[in-house]
Amino acid sequence: MLKARGGIAAVAVSLLWLSGCNEQMEDEPRVVEEVPSDAVVEQTTSEPERALIEVEFSLHAGLRTDRRLTVEGTSNLPDGTRVQVVVEREISRVRWQSRTTISEGRFTAGPFGSGSGLPDGGYLVQVQSSEGSVQPQTVQDVIGREGENLSGELVTQTRHGLGQVATYSRRFLVGSEPRRTRDQVDVIEE
């Protein structure tokens, strides 16, 4: 019973002390801002919102005199964006790839193919932006660290959960005898 009375006394003393502090604080001047009831209060964030980029690509492939393929393209991704260009022969699935950087809205890659040149046939040319985390800081500032500012039908999540990337593919036929196809395809002749 003594312990209970001692505990109650300690609580009472604490409350008296706190109320004395409160009275002392009330004597000090305070600054209060009045906000009109019809005012709109804006919340500020530490980072400004970035505009979404609806990603666009265009590709053009050309066959050199040695029958190796060069790829040129345009994109609205920021200068300095790292992209990978892959050329794959449809029949054999043999692939050639090259990393390049977008500069002034353009990129080039190649030549693709073996020293003896590309045989006639269908080829798939694909360009894909690298993940945001491996892009230069100036590019990350625009597209986001995980590509979160990229949008549009060319944008997908990476397989490994590293954010969003943009991918564009186009088919090309190399040779003078275009095959029947239902796909939209460009023919590259010598």
PyRosetta script that sets phi, psi and omega in degrees:
from pyrosetta import init, pose_from_sequence

init()
pose = pose_from_sequence("MLKARGGIAAVAVSLLWLSGCNEQMEDEPRVVEEVPSDAVVEQTTSEPERALIEVEFSLHAGLRTDRRLTVEGTSNLPDGTRVQVVVEREISRVRWQSRTTISEGRFTAGPFGSGSGLPDGGYLVQVQSSEGSVQPQTVQDVIGREGENLSGELVTQTRHGLGQVATYSRRFLVGSEPRRTRDQVDVIEE")
pose.set_psi(1, -37.9)
pose.set_omega(1, 177.5)
pose.set_phi(2, -62.9)
pose.set_psi(2, -39.4)
pose.set_omega(2, 179.5)
pose.set_phi(3, -62.9)
pose.set_psi(3, -39.0)
pose.set_omega(3, -179.9)
pose.set_phi(4, -66.3)
pose.set_psi(4, -41.8)
pose.set_omega(4, 179.1)
pose.set_phi(5, -66.5)
pose.set_psi(5, -38.6)
pose.set_omega(5, 178.5)
pose.set_phi(6, -64.5)
pose.set_psi(6, -39.1)
pose.set_omega(6, 178.6)
pose.set_phi(7, -67.1)
pose.set_psi(7, -39.8)
pose.set_omega(7, 179.4)
pose.set_phi(8, -66.7)
pose.set_psi(8, -40.4)
pose.set_omega(8, 179.5)
pose.set_phi(9, -63.2)
pose.set_psi(9, -39.8)
pose.set_omega(9, -179.8)
pose.set_phi(10, -65.4)
pose.set_psi(10, -39.0)
pose.set_omega(10, 178.7)
pose.set_phi(11, -66.2)
pose.set_psi(11, -41.7)
pose.set_omega(11, -179.2)
pose.set_phi(12, -63.9)
pose.set_psi(12, -42.9)
pose.set_omega(12, 179.2)
pose.set_phi(13, -63.2)
pose.set_psi(13, -41.7)
pose.set_omega(13, 179.4)
pose.set_phi(14, -61.9)
pose.set_psi(14, -42.0)
pose.set_omega(14, -179.7)
pose.set_phi(15, -66.3)
pose.set_psi(15, -39.7)
pose.set_omega(15, 178.0)
pose.set_phi(16, -64.0)
pose.set_psi(16, -43.1)
pose.set_omega(16, 179.6)
pose.set_phi(17, -61.4)
pose.set_psi(17, -46.2)
pose.set_omega(17, 178.9)
pose.set_phi(18, -61.9)
pose.set_psi(18, -39.9)
pose.set_omega(18, 179.9)
pose.set_phi(19, -67.8)
pose.set_psi(19, -33.4)
pose.set_omega(19, 175.4)
pose.set_phi(20, -66.1)
pose.set_psi(20, -39.2)
pose.set_omega(20, 177.5)
pose.set_phi(21, -64.4)
pose.set_psi(21, -39.4)
pose.set_omega(21, -178.5)
pose.set_phi(22, -64.7)
pose.set_psi(22, -42.4)
pose.set_omega(22, 179.0)
pose.set_phi(23, -64.7)
pose.set_psi(23, -38.6)
pose.set_omega(23, 179.8)
pose.set_phi(24, -64.6)
pose.set_psi(24, -39.8)
pose.set_omega(24, -179.7)
pose.set_phi(25, -68.2)
pose.set_psi(25, -31.3)
pose.set_omega(25, -179.7)
pose.set_phi(26, -68.6)
pose.set_psi(26, -25.7)
pose.set_omega(26, 179.1)
pose.set_phi(27, -73.7)
pose.set_psi(27, -23.0)
pose.set_omega(27, -179.2)
pose.set_phi(28, -77.2)
pose.set_psi(28, 144.4)
pose.set_omega(28, -179.7)
pose.set_phi(29, -67.6)
pose.set_psi(29, 142.7)
pose.set_omega(29, 178.3)
pose.set_phi(30, -126.5)
pose.set_psi(30, 148.9)
pose.set_omega(30, 177.2)
pose.set_phi(31, -104.2)
pose.set_psi(31, 123.5)
pose.set_omega(31, 179.8)
pose.set_phi(32, -123.0)
pose.set_psi(32, 128.3)
pose.set_omega(32, 176.9)
pose.set_phi(33, -95.4)
pose.set_psi(33, 128.7)
pose.set_omega(33, 176.3)
pose.set_phi(34, -95.9)
pose.set_psi(34, 131.5)
pose.set_omega(34, 179.1)
pose.set_phi(35, -111.4)
pose.set_psi(35, 123.7)
pose.set_omega(35, 178.2)
pose.set_phi(36, -57.2)
pose.set_psi(36, 146.6)
pose.set_omega(36, -175.9)
pose.set_phi(37, -64.2)
pose.set_psi(37, -25.0)
pose.set_omega(37, -178.9)
pose.set_phi(38, -95.5)
pose.set_psi(38, 5.1)
pose.set_omega(38, -178.8)
pose.set_phi(39, -76.1)
pose.set_psi(39, 146.9)
pose.set_omega(39, 175.9)
pose.set_phi(40, -97.7)
pose.set_psi(40, 124.3)
pose.set_omega(40, 180.0)
pose.set_phi(41, -99.1)
pose.set_psi(41, 123.3)
pose.set_omega(41, 179.8)
pose.set_phi(42, -94.3)
pose.set_psi(42, 137.3)
pose.set_omega(42, 173.2)
pose.set_phi(43, -91.7)
pose.set_psi(43, 136.0)
pose.set_omega(43, 177.3)
pose.set_phi(44, -104.2)
pose.set_psi(44, 143.7)
pose.set_omega(44, 176.8)
pose.set_phi(45, -111.8)
pose.set_psi(45, 158.5)
pose.set_omega(45, -178.1)
pose.set_phi(46, -72.6)
pose.set_psi(46, -23.9)
pose.set_omega(46, -178.6)
pose.set_phi(47, -121.3)
pose.set_psi(47, 129.5)
pose.set_omega(47, 179.0)
pose.set_phi(48, -68.8)
pose.set_psi(48, 148.9)
pose.set_omega(48, 177.7)
pose.set_phi(49, -70.6)
pose.set_psi(49, 138.5)
pose.set_omega(49, 178.6)
pose.set_phi(50, -96.0)
pose.set_psi(50, 147.0)
pose.set_omega(50, 176.8)
pose.set_phi(51, -75.4)
pose.set_psi(51, 145.0)
pose.set_omega(51, 176.9)
pose.set_phi(52, -73.9)
pose.set_psi(52, 143.9)
pose.set_omega(52, 178.0)
pose.set_phi(53, -108.0)
pose.set_psi(53, 116.5)
pose.set_omega(53, 173.4)
pose.set_phi(54, -82.1)
pose.set_psi(54, 105.5)
pose.set_omega(54, -169.5)
pose.set_phi(55, -69.4)
pose.set_psi(55, 135.7)
pose.set_omega(55, 177.1)
pose.set_phi(56, -129.7)
pose.set_psi(56, 141.1)
pose.set_omega(56, 174.1)
pose.set_phi(57, -134.9)
pose.set_psi(57, 152.0)
pose.set_omega(57, 165.4)
pose.set_phi(58, -138.5)
pose.set_psi(58, 147.3)
pose.set_omega(58, -178.1)
pose.set_phi(59, -129.3)
pose.set_psi(59, 146.1)
pose.set_omega(59, 171.5)
pose.set_phi(60, -137.6)
pose.set_psi(60, 130.1)
pose.set_omega(60, 178.2)
pose.set_phi(61, -115.2)
pose.set_psi(61, 142.2)
pose.set_omega(61, 179.0)
pose.set_phi(62, -133.2)
pose.set_psi(62, 145.9)
pose.set_omega(62, 179.7)
pose.set_phi(63, -99.2)
pose.set_psi(63, 123.2)
pose.set_omega(63, 179.4)
pose.set_phi(64, -78.4)
pose.set_psi(64, 172.7)
pose.set_omega(64, -179.8)
pose.set_phi(65, -64.6)
pose.set_psi(65, -23.7)
pose.set_omega(65, 177.1)
pose.set_phi(66, -89.6)
pose.set_psi(66, 13.2)
pose.set_omega(66, 177.9)
pose.set_phi(67, 63.9)
pose.set_psi(67, 27.2)
pose.set_omega(67, 172.3)
pose.set_phi(68, -102.6)
pose.set_psi(68, 149.1)
pose.set_omega(68, -171.8)
pose.set_phi(69, -94.9)
pose.set_psi(69, 135.7)
pose.set_omega(69, 170.7)
pose.set_phi(70, -115.2)
pose.set_psi(70, 146.0)
pose.set_omega(70, -178.2)
pose.set_phi(71, -122.5)
pose.set_psi(71, 131.2)
pose.set_omega(71, 174.5)
pose.set_phi(72, -125.1)
pose.set_psi(72, 147.5)
pose.set_omega(72, -180.0)
pose.set_phi(73, -156.4)
pose.set_psi(73, 170.9)
pose.set_omega(73, 175.7)
pose.set_phi(74, -129.2)
pose.set_psi(74, 157.2)
pose.set_omega(74, 177.5)
pose.set_phi(75, -157.5)
pose.set_psi(75, 155.9)
pose.set_omega(75, 175.6)
pose.set_phi(76, -95.1)
pose.set_psi(76, 10.1)
pose.set_omega(76, 174.1)
pose.set_phi(77, -69.6)
pose.set_psi(77, 155.1)
pose.set_omega(77, -175.7)
pose.set_phi(78, -65.4)
pose.set_psi(78, 151.5)
pose.set_omega(78, 175.8)
pose.set_phi(79, -57.1)
pose.set_psi(79, 140.2)
pose.set_omega(79, -178.2)
pose.set_phi(80, 96.4)
pose.set_psi(80, -9.2)
pose.set_omega(80, 179.5)
pose.set_phi(81, -65.0)
pose.set_psi(81, 130.6)
pose.set_omega(81, 178.3)
pose.set_phi(82, -88.2)
pose.set_psi(82, 130.4)
pose.set_omega(82, 178.4)
pose.set_phi(83, -130.4)
pose.set_psi(83, 158.0)
pose.set_omega(83, 175.5)
pose.set_phi(84, -117.7)
pose.set_psi(84, 133.0)
pose.set_omega(84, 178.1)
pose.set_phi(85, -110.7)
pose.set_psi(85, 128.8)
pose.set_omega(85, -179.3)
pose.set_phi(86, -123.9)
pose.set_psi(86, 131.6)
pose.set_omega(86, 173.9)
pose.set_phi(87, -114.6)
pose.set_psi(87, 126.1)
pose.set_omega(87, -178.0)
pose.set_phi(88, -127.3)
pose.set_psi(88, 128.7)
pose.set_omega(88, 175.1)
pose.set_phi(89, -76.5)
pose.set_psi(89, 125.3)
pose.set_omega(89, -173.0)
pose.set_phi(90, -62.8)
pose.set_psi(90, -42.0)
pose.set_omega(90, -174.8)
pose.set_phi(91, -68.7)
pose.set_psi(91, -49.2)
pose.set_omega(91, -173.7)
pose.set_phi(92, -97.7)
pose.set_psi(92, -12.8)
pose.set_omega(92, -175.7)
pose.set_phi(93, 64.1)
pose.set_psi(93, 18.5)
pose.set_omega(93, 173.9)
pose.set_phi(94, -68.7)
pose.set_psi(94, 136.4)
pose.set_omega(94, -175.0)
pose.set_phi(95, -125.3)
pose.set_psi(95, 146.4)
pose.set_omega(95, 170.0)
pose.set_phi(96, -126.7)
pose.set_psi(96, 143.0)
pose.set_omega(96, -180.0)
pose.set_phi(97, -141.0)
pose.set_psi(97, 156.1)
pose.set_omega(97, -179.3)
pose.set_phi(98, -150.8)
pose.set_psi(98, 140.1)
pose.set_omega(98, 174.9)
pose.set_phi(99, -98.6)
pose.set_psi(99, 140.9)
pose.set_omega(99, 179.6)
pose.set_phi(100, -148.7)
pose.set_psi(100, 176.4)
pose.set_omega(100, -176.7)
pose.set_phi(101, -127.0)
pose.set_psi(101, 142.3)
pose.set_omega(101, 176.9)
pose.set_phi(102, -77.8)
pose.set_psi(102, 130.2)
pose.set_omega(102, 178.2)
pose.set_phi(103, -137.3)
pose.set_psi(103, 125.7)
pose.set_omega(103, -177.6)
pose.set_phi(104, 53.9)
pose.set_psi(104, 37.6)
pose.set_omega(104, 177.8)
pose.set_phi(105, 76.9)
pose.set_psi(105, 7.8)
pose.set_omega(105, -177.1)
pose.set_phi(106, -127.9)
pose.set_psi(106, 157.8)
pose.set_omega(106, 172.5)
pose.set_phi(107, -147.8)
pose.set_psi(107, 153.1)
pose.set_omega(107, 175.8)
pose.set_phi(108, -135.5)
pose.set_psi(108, 151.6)
pose.set_omega(108, 178.2)
pose.set_phi(109, -151.7)
pose.set_psi(109, 154.3)
pose.set_omega(109, 177.7)
pose.set_phi(110, 118.0)
pose.set_psi(110, -176.5)
pose.set_omega(110, 7.8)
pose.set_phi(111, -78.0)
pose.set_psi(111, 150.0)
pose.set_omega(111, 179.1)
pose.set_phi(112, -109.5)
pose.set_psi(112, 142.8)
pose.set_omega(112, 177.3)
pose.set_phi(113, 123.3)
pose.set_psi(113, 166.8)
pose.set_omega(113, 178.8)
pose.set_phi(114, -76.5)
pose.set_psi(114, 171.3)
pose.set_omega(114, -179.6)
pose.set_phi(115, -60.0)
pose.set_psi(115, -28.7)
pose.set_omega(115, 179.5)
pose.set_phi(116, -84.2)
pose.set_psi(116, -2.4)
pose.set_omega(116, 177.3)
pose.set_phi(117, 94.4)
pose.set_psi(117, 173.1)
pose.set_omega(117, -178.8)
pose.set_phi(118, -88.5)
pose.set_psi(118, 133.4)
pose.set_omega(118, 173.7)
pose.set_phi(119, -73.0)
pose.set_psi(119, 158.1)
pose.set_omega(119, 176.6)
pose.set_phi(120, -57.3)
pose.set_psi(120, 147.9)
pose.set_omega(120, 177.4)
pose.set_phi(121, 146.3)
pose.set_psi(121, -173.4)
pose.set_omega(121, -177.7)
pose.set_phi(122, -91.5)
pose.set_psi(122, 141.2)
pose.set_omega(122, 179.6)
pose.set_phi(123, -134.5)
pose.set_psi(123, 140.3)
pose.set_omega(123, 175.2)
pose.set_phi(124, -104.8)
pose.set_psi(124, 124.5)
pose.set_omega(124, 177.6)
pose.set_phi(125, -109.7)
pose.set_psi(125, 126.5)
pose.set_omega(125, -178.0)
pose.set_phi(126, -128.4)
pose.set_psi(126, 137.5)
pose.set_omega(126, 173.7)
pose.set_phi(127, -121.5)
pose.set_psi(127, 134.1)
pose.set_omega(127, -178.6)
pose.set_phi(128, -138.5)
pose.set_psi(128, 134.4)
pose.set_omega(128, 175.9)
pose.set_phi(129, -72.6)
pose.set_psi(129, 146.7)
pose.set_omega(129, 174.7)
pose.set_phi(130, -73.7)
pose.set_psi(130, 161.7)
pose.set_omega(130, 178.8)
pose.set_phi(131, -57.8)
pose.set_psi(131, 149.7)
pose.set_omega(131, -178.7)
pose.set_phi(132, -58.0)
pose.set_psi(132, -35.4)
pose.set_omega(132, -175.9)
pose.set_phi(133, -67.0)
pose.set_psi(133, -19.4)
pose.set_omega(133, 179.0)
pose.set_phi(134, -103.5)
pose.set_psi(134, 1.9)
pose.set_omega(134, 177.6)
pose.set_phi(135, -79.2)
pose.set_psi(135, 156.1)
pose.set_omega(135, 174.2)
pose.set_phi(136, -59.2)
pose.set_psi(136, 155.3)
pose.set_omega(136, -177.1)
pose.set_phi(137, -57.3)
pose.set_psi(137, -36.9)
pose.set_omega(137, -179.7)
pose.set_phi(138, -64.1)
pose.set_psi(138, -33.8)
pose.set_omega(138, 177.5)
pose.set_phi(139, -74.8)
pose.set_psi(139, -42.4)
pose.set_omega(139, 178.2)
pose.set_phi(140, -59.0)
pose.set_psi(140, -35.1)
pose.set_omega(140, 179.2)
pose.set_phi(141, -61.6)
pose.set_psi(141, -26.9)
pose.set_omega(141, -178.7)
pose.set_phi(142, -94.6)
pose.set_psi(142, -48.8)
pose.set_omega(142, -174.1)
pose.set_phi(143, -91.1)
pose.set_psi(143, -14.3)
pose.set_omega(143, -177.3)
pose.set_phi(144, 95.1)
pose.set_psi(144, 154.7)
pose.set_omega(144, -177.5)
pose.set_phi(145, -62.9)
pose.set_psi(145, -31.2)
pose.set_omega(145, 179.1)
pose.set_phi(146, -115.7)
pose.set_psi(146, 22.4)
pose.set_omega(146, 179.5)
pose.set_phi(147, 69.3)
pose.set_psi(147, 21.3)
pose.set_omega(147, -175.6)
pose.set_phi(148, -66.6)
pose.set_psi(148, -14.9)
pose.set_omega(148, 179.1)
pose.set_phi(149, -93.8)
pose.set_psi(149, 3.8)
pose.set_omega(149, 176.8)
pose.set_phi(150, -86.9)
pose.set_psi(150, 140.9)
pose.set_omega(150, 178.5)
pose.set_phi(151, -145.6)
pose.set_psi(151, 170.2)
pose.set_omega(151, 176.8)
pose.set_phi(152, 110.1)
pose.set_psi(152, 175.7)
pose.set_omega(152, -175.1)
pose.set_phi(153, -70.5)
pose.set_psi(153, -15.1)
pose.set_omega(153, 179.4)
pose.set_phi(154, -87.8)
pose.set_psi(154, -4.1)
pose.set_omega(154, -173.9)
pose.set_phi(155, -97.9)
pose.set_psi(155, 131.8)
pose.set_omega(155, 177.5)
pose.set_phi(156, -139.5)
pose.set_psi(156, 162.7)
pose.set_omega(156, 173.7)
pose.set_phi(157, -76.1)
pose.set_psi(157, 146.0)
pose.set_omega(157, 175.6)
pose.set_phi(158, -72.7)
pose.set_psi(158, 157.2)
pose.set_omega(158, 179.4)
pose.set_phi(159, -65.7)
pose.set_psi(159, -27.5)
pose.set_omega(159, -174.0)
pose.set_phi(160, -99.8)
pose.set_psi(160, 10.2)
pose.set_omega(160, 177.5)
pose.set_phi(161, 72.3)
pose.set_psi(161, 27.8)
pose.set_omega(161, -178.4)
pose.set_phi(162, -95.3)
pose.set_psi(162, 17.9)
pose.set_omega(162, 178.6)
pose.set_phi(163, 110.5)
pose.set_psi(163, -156.4)
pose.set_omega(163, -176.8)
pose.set_phi(164, -108.0)
pose.set_psi(164, 146.9)
pose.set_omega(164, 174.3)
pose.set_phi(165, -133.2)
pose.set_psi(165, 163.0)
pose.set_omega(165, 176.5)
pose.set_phi(166, -110.6)
pose.set_psi(166, 134.5)
pose.set_omega(166, -178.3)
pose.set_phi(167, -133.4)
pose.set_psi(167, 134.9)
pose.set_omega(167, 178.2)
pose.set_phi(168, -134.5)
pose.set_psi(168, 135.1)
pose.set_omega(168, -179.6)
pose.set_phi(169, -128.0)
pose.set_psi(169, 151.0)
pose.set_omega(169, 177.2)
pose.set_phi(170, -150.9)
pose.set_psi(170, 140.9)
pose.set_omega(170, 178.6)
pose.set_phi(171, -94.6)
pose.set_psi(171, 142.9)
pose.set_omega(171, 175.8)
pose.set_phi(172, -133.8)
pose.set_psi(172, 144.0)
pose.set_omega(172, 172.7)
pose.set_phi(173, -108.3)
pose.set_psi(173, 128.5)
pose.set_omega(173, 177.8)
pose.set_phi(174, -101.9)
pose.set_psi(174, 129.5)
pose.set_omega(174, 177.9)
pose.set_phi(175, 126.1)
pose.set_psi(175, 173.2)
pose.set_omega(175, -175.6)
pose.set_phi(176, -95.9)
pose.set_psi(176, -3.8)
pose.set_omega(176, 179.2)
pose.set_phi(177, -116.0)
pose.set_psi(177, 85.5)
pose.set_omega(177, 179.8)
pose.set_phi(178, -63.5)
pose.set_psi(178, 135.3)
pose.set_omega(178, 178.2)
pose.set_phi(179, -83.4)
pose.set_psi(179, 162.1)
pose.set_omega(179, 175.3)
pose.set_phi(180, -70.6)
pose.set_psi(180, 132.8)
pose.set_omega(180, 179.8)
pose.set_phi(181, -151.1)
pose.set_psi(181, 148.7)
pose.set_omega(181, 176.8)
pose.set_phi(182, -94.1)
pose.set_psi(182, -15.2)
pose.set_omega(182, -179.5)
pose.set_phi(183, -78.5)
pose.set_psi(183, 158.1)
pose.set_omega(183, 171.9)
pose.set_phi(184, -77.8)
pose.set_psi(184, 121.6)
pose.set_omega(184, -174.7)
pose.set_phi(185, -143.3)
pose.set_psi(185, 145.5)
pose.set_omega(185, 175.9)
pose.set_phi(186, -99.7)
pose.set_psi(186, 141.7)
pose.set_omega(186, 178.7)
pose.set_phi(187, -102.7)
pose.set_psi(187, 129.8)
pose.set_omega(187, 178.2)
pose.set_phi(188, -111.7)
pose.set_psi(188, 114.4)
pose.set_omega(188, -179.5)
pose.set_phi(189, -109.5)
pose.set_psi(189, 157.9)
pose.set_omega(189, 177.8)
pose.set_phi(190, -74.5)
pose.dump_pdb("model.pdb")
